[in-house]
C-alpha cells in the first residue's frame, strides 16, 4: 500500500533548497496544477453549461431561518410540515427555510494498491483524482467547503473542510504525492469509514471513492455513516476486472497481497469461471451498498467523466423524487388516520 504521508518531511523539504525531495515536491505541485487546469478547460467548463439549474443536486443544504409557508409538494421533506397550518386550512403546508450553503462535502479516498490498476491508458487512481478534482472545484466555486480523508495502509491524511481553488490544489497534491508501498496486509476499508463516522460531526455530503476491494466488515460503518449524512459510494472499476480477454499466458499480480500467478487466458473455461466469479461479486457488492442505503455511482476507467457527473445529478434527482413520493404516501395515510 501507499506509505505514510508525513507533513513534517514536506516542511523540511521546503527549506532544503535544491534537494531531491524539494524538486519532487515542486514537480507534484506542478502536476496538481496541470491536472486541475486541464479539467477546468475540458470538463468543468462543459459541466457549467450542462448542469445549469441542476447544480443544487450536487450538494443540498439545510437552513434554520423560516422564509415562507406553502402547500406540500411531492418532493418535500415530511419533517417540515406545519401541522397547525395544515389542520386550519385542511391542506398540507410545509415550512420553507432560507437554505444554508455552508454544507460541507467530504471525500473518503481509498488509495490502496488495487486502485493503481488499469488495463488501458487510465488507472482507477487517475479516475479518482479527476472525479475528486472536478466535484471539489464545482462545489468550492459556489462557496461550499470540501474536506478529505485519505487511506493508504490506514487513515494517514486528514484534510479539513475548506473552500477555494488553492484548497483543491492542496487536496490533489496530497492524492498525487504518495509513495507506493512494497507490501500490504490487504485493504481494511472499514477503518476509513469508521474514522469518518467519528470525525465528521456536522451533517454533510460524503463521497466514498473506492473500488471496494477490501476485507469484509465495511458494510456496518457505511450504514452508520448513511444514517447521519448523505452518502454516495463512488465505485472505481476497470473492464478487465469483470471479463478477461484472450491474451494467452500472462502473469497476474494481486496488488493487495503481492501474490503472483501465471494464468492461461486462452483457456475459455478459465475465462468463463473468472466472469462467473466476477459477476457474483458484482451482485453481492451492489446488494451490500443497497442495504447500507447509499447512492452508488460507478466510474469505469473507460468512462467519460462528464457523463458520469451528469449521471450523478440524475441519480440524486431520482432519489429525491422517490423519497418525496414515499413521504407523501405516508403523510396521506397519517392525515386519513387523524381525520
Secondary structure by P-SEA (a helix, b strand, c coil): ccccccaaaaaaaaaccccaaaaaaaaaaaaaaaaaaaaacccaaaaaacccccccccbbbbbccccccccccccccccccaaaaaaaacbbbbbbccccccbbbbbbcccccccccccccccaaaaaaaaaaaaaaaaaaabbbbbbccccccccccccccccaaaaaaaaaaaaabbbbcccccccaaaaaaaaaacccccccccccccccccccaaaaaaaaaaccccccbbbbbccccccccccbbbbbcccccbbbbbccccaaaaaaaaaaaaaaaaaaaaaaaaabbbbbbbcccccaaaaaaaaaaaaaaaaaaaaaaaaaaaaaaaaaac
